[in-house]
Amino acid sequence: MNSSAEALLNRNGSWVLAVVAGGVVILLAVGLYSQGSRSKYPVPPGPKGSPIIGNLRQVPAERSDLQFAKWSKEFSEFVQVLDLALAAKHVISNAYPESDIIYVNLLGQPVIVLNSVKSAVDLLDKKGAIYSDRPRFVLLEAYCNTCPSFKNQKSLLISISSLGFKNNVALIRDGAQFRKLRKPYGSFLSARSSLGYRDAQLKHAREMADEIEKCPEKWQSYLSRFATRVIFSVAFAIDVVDEDDPYFKLADKMGWIVGNMGNNGITILDIAPWVEHIPRWVGKFIPSVKYVHDHTPAIEELHQRPFDAVMRSFKAGTMEPSFLGRLIEARETHDAGEEEEEEEEEDDIKSFTDGELRGTGGSLYSAGQETTYSAETIFVMAMVLTPDVQIRAQKEIDAATRGIRLPTFSDWKTLPIVERIVYETLRLHPPLPNGVPHKTLKEDVYRDMYIPKGSMVIANAWAMLHDPDIYKDPFKFNPDRFLPVSESGGGEPIPVGHFGFGRRVCPGQYLAFASVWIVVATILAKFNITPAKDKDGEDIMPKMEFSTGITSHPVPFPCNFTPRNCL
């Protein structure tokens, strides 16, 4: 979906919007852009923009992470000149050869892009009190509004705040509600608690392998189903049976929606939220607005249907353990004999509204399903491209299992190549290339650069994990890069950033990593993955092309899954 601002103002020629909102844009741009002029420090370097709209046309509709990384390389000379100029007044303590921080102006909205792990750790981790806020994700919040038709409504959106992404813990603004909604995840998805979900992960991995063996051409669907089954099991204690299951159909549709919505956080609705108040006859010509109207019903149903199912089972006394079930039970009942800490958490949960319960359950699904599926498909693509890695990992697995059984989690420590394959899969293409944007709560100065209050801050995980100064041949899939040099490895660091930073780091990272690990181990033990053939018998090799959305995954590609003789 071409839902970026460029798609709006350049490709689609939506001059009507510019005319209707021109005055508002000017005031917004002048008010926000002037923030940088009040500091004696300059804002970080960035591309020169146009009057009023700034860099709106320069940020591509798809894969903005690639453009941000390119700009990082282009502004090295600017930074060196800046260092010399500032050195005359005070000492520059951290010289750097290129600008790992980029400033972009989108309709007056300052955007700070962090292209290195160091800058992300320094700001998002070490200064979490300043950088823990979120911008308003209007495109995502718009899903939680009823939009029955363009024809019958005078305004763009009718708010029903109890549905959809509005209560998604990954997107909610910093404050009391964020802390309230985030708290249950800490205990439910901790490293220790996540061990309790491995039986379900193992069960669903075996089901996935059996399904691929019976119908290998549908391998992508079965990988998606595995991710859906794990999350629905953990979040709702709901068993997703097959492709005709209504839950799977809903989940599959939502996966497509969030994977094709455009650049996360910088669509026209996000950077110019006043767009949501324009007349509907104008809104239907704007791609991102039309996207909202087309897909709102599916998003609402995916949040509502599981909630209703768990609530019914709770009232009937048949509810099985799950994340949402635990929250519902804690809200509806209270045990006076609980420990004080647990009692405090239960008291918080008792204040949850139905909308917040729907949002927390939906948060677990939306954060886990698509990212897991993305990693799975990247792994398969990597195996097609690097058969030597596949063979080495299979030999390691066969040695651990004697070739007579599928791996289990108890084999983890004896399968270091498999673990490195998972790390390299997450490095080769992080499922969230730009992460989820942060927002500054107040102004800051970092390395003699001014960061305005209210800036959108993007941690460009893709740039961090493809930095050639840290990862040699970053586009090559090489799990041995993480081995020490003494063991003939590259001595390169385990990737960080794909699960986020600071107070917004993904609480489900342990569950997600384990899901990918068991899929990788199971598939390698069970199958040989080889390229598909064209009509002339030539190999069809997958291309390194990826979708643009909240999550990003490879564009569909064919390959062959052939059962191995040992199993």
Secondary structure as UniProt FT lines:
FT   HELIX           5..6
FT   HELIX           7..11
FT   HELIX           15..33
FT   HELIX           34..38
FT   TURN            51..53
FT   TURN            55..58
FT   HELIX           64..74
FT   HELIX           76..87
FT   TURN            88..89
FT   STRAND          101..106
FT   TURN            107..108
FT   STRAND          109..114
FT   HELIX           117..120
FT   HELIX           121..125
FT   TURN            126..127
FT   HELIX           128..131
FT   HELIX           138..142
FT   TURN            143..144
FT   STRAND          145..146
FT   TURN            151..152
FT   STRAND          158..159
FT   TURN            161..162
FT   HELIX           164..167
FT   TURN            169..171
FT   HELIX           176..188
FT   HELIX           191..194
FT   HELIX           195..197
FT   HELIX           198..214
FT   HELIX           216..218
FT   HELIX           219..236
FT   TURN            243..244
FT   HELIX           246..259
FT   TURN            264..265
FT   HELIX           268..271
FT   HELIX           273..277
FT   HELIX           280..283
FT   TURN            284..285
FT   HELIX           287..316
FT   HELIX           323..332
FT   TURN            336..337
FT   HELIX           340..350
FT   HELIX           354..385
FT   HELIX           387..401
FT   TURN            402..403
FT   HELIX           409..414
FT   HELIX           416..428
FT   TURN            433..434
FT   STRAND          438..439
FT   STRAND          444..446
FT   TURN            447..448
FT   STRAND          449..451
FT   TURN            453..454
FT   STRAND          456..459
FT   HELIX           461..465
FT   TURN            468..470
FT   TURN            474..475
FT   HELIX           479..482
FT   HELIX           485..487
FT   TURN            498..499
FT   HELIX           502..504
FT   TURN            507..508
FT   HELIX           509..526
FT   STRAND          527..533
FT   TURN            535..536
FT   STRAND          539..540
FT   STRAND          559..563
FT   TURN            565..566
//
